[in-house]
Amino acid sequence: MEHLGAWAEKEFLTVPQLTRVVVKRAIAEYLKQNPSNPPTPKPDSTHDSPSETTPPPATKAKRGNKKKTTNTP
């Protein structure tokens, strides 16, 4: 793990960023060497892409910008 941290520091990346780069390069190299074996999506992996029936995420109400009004006669 120390070597990975030193490598990431040398590249001005965090360890997770460096790991992502290395994995993406490995996948690209694998696909170059094995073009006839593309990964097939699993039929039950619907969580990766939003479906048409999924409602949009709830948004938070904005606070602090409205003036308070008082009912004075």
TORSE-57950 format. One record per residue: x, y, z of N, C-alpha, C in turn. Coordinates in steps of 0.05 Angstrom, whole numbers, padded with zeros to 5 digits, always signed. Layout:
! TORSE-57950
XYZXYZXYZ/...
//
This chain:
! TORSE-57950
+00016-00024+00000+00000+00000+00000+00017+00025+00000/+00041+00024+00012+00058+00047+00012+00066+00055-00016/+00072+00035-00032+00080+00040-00060+00058+00053-00076/+00033+00045-00071+00011+00057-00085+00008+00086-00077/+00011+00092-00052+00009+00119-00042+00031+00137-00053/+00055+00126-00055+00078+00141-00066+00074+00146-00095/+00064+00126-00110+00058+00130-00138+00037+00151-00143/+00015+00150-00127-00006+00169-00130+00005+00198-00124/+00021+00200-00103+00033+00226-00097+00050+00237-00119/+00065+00219-00132+00083+00226-00154+00066+00236-00178/+00043+00224-00182+00026+00232-00204+00006+00255-00197/+00008+00265-00173-00009+00286-00163-00039+00278-00163/-00043+00253-00155-00070+00242-00154-00075+00230-00126/-00100+00226-00119-00106+00211-00095-00104+00182-00102/-00102+00165-00081-00101+00136-00086-00126+00126-00101/-00150+00135-00093-00174+00126-00109-00173+00135-00138/-00163+00159-00143-00161+00169-00171-00142+00152-00186/-00119+00146-00175-00098+00130-00188-00109+00102-00193/-00123+00091-00174-00134+00064-00177-00154+00063-00200/-00170+00084-00202-00190+00085-00224-00175+00086-00251/-00154+00102-00253-00139+00104-00278-00127+00077-00285/-00115+00064-00266-00102+00038-00271-00122+00017-00280/-00145+00017-00267-00166-00003-00274-00176+00003-00302/-00181+00028-00308-00191+00035-00335-00171+00027-00357/-00145+00032-00351-00125+00024-00371-00124-00006-00374/-00126-00020-00352-00126-00050-00353-00149-00060-00369/-00173-00048-00365-00197-00057-00380-00193-00051-00410/-00182-00027-00416-00178-00020-00444-00158-00040-00457/-00137-00047-00443-00117-00065-00453-00129-00093-00457/-00146-00102-00438-00159-00127-00440-00177-00128-00465/-00193-00107-00469-00211-00106-00492-00196-00105-00518/-00172-00093-00518-00155-00093-00542-00146-00121-00549/-00139-00136-00528-00129-00163-00533-00151-00184-00537/-00175-00178-00527-00198-00196-00530-00222-00182-00541/-00221-00174-00566-00244-00158-00577-00269-00174-00580/-00267-00201-00581-00291-00217-00586-00306-00224-00560/-00296-00215-00538-00308-00222-00512-00318-00197-00497/-00336-00182-00509-00346-00159-00494-00363-00168-00471/-00363-00154-00449-00379-00162-00426-00409-00159-00432/-00424-00179-00424-00453-00177-00428-00466-00168-00403/-00485-00150-00404-00498-00141-00380-00516-00162-00368/-00517-00163-00342-00534-00183-00328-00563-00174-00330/-00581-00192-00334-00609-00184-00337-00621-00171-00311/-00609-00177-00288-00620-00166-00263-00606-00140-00255/-00588-00130-00271-00573-00106-00263-00587-00081-00274/-00611-00076-00264-00626-00052-00273-00619-00028-00257/-00604-00030-00235-00597-00007-00219-00576+00011-00232/-00563+00001-00252-00542+00017-00266-00554+00039-00283/-00577+00034-00295-00589+00054-00312-00617+00061-00302/-00623+00086-00301-00650+00093-00291-00672+00084-00309/-00693+00074-00297-00715+00064-00314-00735+00087-00317/-00754+00082-00336-00773+00103-00341-00793+00106-00319/-00797+00086-00302-00816+00088-00280-00804+00099-00255/-00778+00104-00254-00765+00114-00230-00771+00144-00228/-00782+00152-00205-00788+00181-00202-00762+00197-00198/-00762+00222-00205-00738+00239-00201-00732+00242-00172/-00707+00247-00165-00699+00249-00137-00712+00274-00125/-00718+00272-00099-00731+00295-00085-00710+00317-00082/-00720+00341-00083-00702+00364-00080-00707+00377-00053/-00687+00389-00042-00690+00403-00017-00700+00431-00021/-00716+00440-00002-00726+00468-00004-00704+00487+00002/-00704+00510-00012-00684+00530-00007-00691+00545+00018/-00671+00551+00034-00676+00565+00059-00660+00591+00061/-00670+00609+00077-00655+00632+00085-00657+00656+00066/-00668+00654+00044-00669+00677+00025-00695+00693+00027/-00715+00682+00040-00741+00696+00041-00741+00714+00066/-00753+00737+00063-00756+00755+00086-00780+00746+00102/-00777+00749+00128-00799+00742+00145-00819+00765+00145/-00844+00759+00143-00865+00780+00144-00879+00779+00170/-00885+00801+00181-00900+00802+00206-00926+00816+00200/-00947+00807+00213-00973+00819+00209-00976+00841+00230/-00970+00865+00223-00973+00888+00241-00995+00906+00230/-01012+00915+00248-01035+00931+00239-01028+00959+00231/
//
